[in-house]
Amino acid sequence: MVSGIVLPIKKVNSLVDQNISVEIKDEGCKFEGRLAAMDEYLNLHMENTVEITANGRRELGDVVIRGNNILSIAPLN
């Protein structure tokens, strides 16, 4: 096995309790908020979530995002 490879699930798990940005496939939107929890399928539970689209921003609060809809996950600074 090549050293230095980080499994995606371990990387995302390291982001729990941090603010993240999640881009959704085929929707043209992203969500920003605190990652509260995740599971082995990369389903995400986010808190204080804001949906960002071409039409603007919308406060959503708590959301659950299915892992199979996620295009990318990135930490927010």
ZIVENZI-V432065 format. One record per pair of residues at least 12 apart in sequence whose C-alpha atoms are under 10 Angstrom apart, sorted by the first residue. I is the first residue (numbers start at 1). GAP is how many residues later the second one is. If there is no record, write none. Layout:
I & GAP
I & GAP
//
This chain:
8 & 34
8 & 65
9 & 29
9 & 30
9 & 31
9 & 32
9 & 33
10 & 30
11 & 62
12 & 23
12 & 25
12 & 26
12 & 27
12 & 30
12 & 32
12 & 61
12 & 62
12 & 63
13 & 22
13 & 24
13 & 25
13 & 26
13 & 27
13 & 29
15 & 19
15 & 20
15 & 21
15 & 22
15 & 23
15 & 58
15 & 59
15 & 60
15 & 61
16 & 18
16 & 19
16 & 20
16 & 21
16 & 22
16 & 28
16 & 29
16 & 30
17 & 16
17 & 17
17 & 18
17 & 19
17 & 20
17 & 29
17 & 30
18 & 15
18 & 16
18 & 17
18 & 18
18 & 28
18 & 57
18 & 58
18 & 59
19 & 13
19 & 14
19 & 15
19 & 16
19 & 17
19 & 27
19 & 28
19 & 29
19 & 30
19 & 55
19 & 56
19 & 57
19 & 58
20 & 12
20 & 13
20 & 14
20 & 15
20 & 26
20 & 29
20 & 53
20 & 54
20 & 55
20 & 56
20 & 57
21 & 12
21 & 13
21 & 14
21 & 28
21 & 29
21 & 30
21 & 31
21 & 51
21 & 52
21 & 53
21 & 54
21 & 55
22 & 13
22 & 22
22 & 24
22 & 29
22 & 43
22 & 47
22 & 48
22 & 49
22 & 50
22 & 51
22 & 52
22 & 53
23 & 28
23 & 29
23 & 46
23 & 47
23 & 48
23 & 49
23 & 50
23 & 51
24 & 41
24 & 42
24 & 43
24 & 44
24 & 45
24 & 46
24 & 47
24 & 48
24 & 49
25 & 43
25 & 44
25 & 45
25 & 46
25 & 47
26 & 43
26 & 44
26 & 45
27 & 26
27 & 42
28 & 24
28 & 25
28 & 26
29 & 22
29 & 23
29 & 24
29 & 25
29 & 26
29 & 27
29 & 28
30 & 20
30 & 21
30 & 22
30 & 23
30 & 27
30 & 40
30 & 41
30 & 42
30 & 43
31 & 15
31 & 18
31 & 19
31 & 20
31 & 21
31 & 22
31 & 26
31 & 27
31 & 28
31 & 29
31 & 32
31 & 34
31 & 42
32 & 14
32 & 15
32 & 16
32 & 17
32 & 18
32 & 19
32 & 20
32 & 27
32 & 28
32 & 41
32 & 42
32 & 43
32 & 44
33 & 12
33 & 13
33 & 14
33 & 15
33 & 16
33 & 17
33 & 18
33 & 26
33 & 27
33 & 28
33 & 29
33 & 30
33 & 42
33 & 43
34 & 12
34 & 13
34 & 14
34 & 15
34 & 16
34 & 27
34 & 28
34 & 41
34 & 42
35 & 12
35 & 13
35 & 14
35 & 27
35 & 28
35 & 29
35 & 40
36 & 12
36 & 26
36 & 27
36 & 28
37 & 27
38 & 26
38 & 27
38 & 28
38 & 29
39 & 27
39 & 28
40 & 27
41 & 25
41 & 26
41 & 27
42 & 23
42 & 24
42 & 25
42 & 26
42 & 27
42 & 28
43 & 21
43 & 22
43 & 23
43 & 24
43 & 25
43 & 26
43 & 27
44 & 19
44 & 20
44 & 21
44 & 22
44 & 23
44 & 26
45 & 17
45 & 18
45 & 19
45 & 20
45 & 21
46 & 14
46 & 15
46 & 16
46 & 17
46 & 18
46 & 19
47 & 13
47 & 14
47 & 15
47 & 16
47 & 17
48 & 12
48 & 13
48 & 14
48 & 15
49 & 12
49 & 13
49 & 14
49 & 15
50 & 12
50 & 13
//
